[in-house]
């Protein structure tokens, strides 16, 4: 009984030991200003929908991206993978690969993804696709 009481007290107090408010310490630095891309193609499928877009993305120049969205059972969310290429200048093309999750809220598709870039950089992107306007708004934050 004594052991059970001690275990319950330790369990009750354990949140104080690890709960030092990590969320308030998490800060993300923007890699660049928010960017807008235009949807260039949508291929709807039973298992995967593919969305492609083009736009100017700050440090990455003219960028082409393709997103492959797979569906969860609700068909309003799932996983996303994709590739992107950015023509930085006449001699430099950056490549990126990404994975994340997506959800749909009305006519807005929200993507939250991690990006590995060929220059060694890593981003966390927050993307909102407006299906009525055929636009992406991309917010890119430095991870590395």
N, C-alpha and C positions, 0 to 999 in steps of 0.2 A: 504494500500500500504506500509506503514511504517513497519507493522508487517511482511509482505512478504519479504521485503528487509532485515530485521533483521534475519529472519529465514534462508534466503539464505546465509547470511554472516556466521551465526553460523554453518550451514552445511558445508560450504567451509572450515572453520577452524577446524572442529571437527576431521579431520584426524590427525592434529598435536597433539591433546590432547591424543589420544589413539595410535598413530603410533610411539611408542618409540623404534622401531626396535627389537621387541620380538625375532625374529629369530636369531639374533646375540647373544642373551643371552641363547639360548637353547643349552645345552651341554649334551651329553650322554656318560656315562662311560661304557666301555665294561665289561661284566661280566666275560668273558673268551676269550681266543684266538678263532679266526674263526675255525669252525669245518666242516669236510666233512663227509657226510653220504651217504650210498649206497641205491639206490632204491631196495626194495625187492619184491614189488608187485604193479601192476596198474590194477584197475578195471574200465573200461570205461563204462559210462552209458549215457542215454539220458538226465537225469536231474542232476546227480551227478557223478563225477569221484573221485575214492578213490585211494590215493597214500600212500604206506607204505614204511618206510625206517628204517635202523639200522646203528648205528655208535657210536663212542666214542665222548662224548661231555664234555670235561673238568671236571668241578665240579659235573656233573650229571652222570659220569661213562658211562656204556654201555646203550645206549638209543634206545628205539623202539618208533616210532611215526606213526600215521595215520592221513592223511589230507583228508577231504571231501570238494571237490571243486564244488560249484554250478555255473551255467552259467548265465551271462547276455545275452541279445538278440544278442550281437555280437559274442558270444561263444568264445571270446578271453579274457574274464575277468569275474569276479564275486566275490562271497564271499567264505571264507574258514573257516571251524571249524575243530577241531581235539583234539586228546588226545596224551599224551606221558608218558612213564614210563622210569625212569633211575635207574639202579642198581648201587648205589653209592659205597656200600661195601656189605659184606655178611649179614649185619643186616639192611641195609637202602635202601629203594626204594623211590625215589621222583616221584610224579605224577604232571602232568601239563595239563591244558586245555587251548585252544587258539581259538581266533576268529580274523578274519582280512579280507583283500581283496587280490585278485590275478589278475595278468595280464599276458598275453603271448606276448613276443616279439620274433618272429621267433621261434626257438626251445628252448628258455629259458622261464620258468614259474617263475614269480617273485611274492613272497608272502611277505606281510607286515602285521604283526600280533602282538597282545598283548597276553601275556601269564600269567596265574595265576598259581603259583607253590605251592605245598602242604606245603612247609616250610614257606609260607607267602610272598615269593619273587614274584616280577612281572618283566617281561622282555618285551622289544619291540624287536622282531626278524625281521631281514631282511634276506630273504631266496631266493636264486636263484637255481632253479632246471634245470640242463642241461639234456635235454631229449636225447641228442646224447651220453652222457657219463654215464647216469644213476646215476648222483651224485647230492647231495644237498650241497650247501655251506651256512652255517648258521652263521650269525653275531648276537650275543645276547648282548643287552644293558640293563643295570639296569634301571628300573623305580622305584622300591622299593626293 
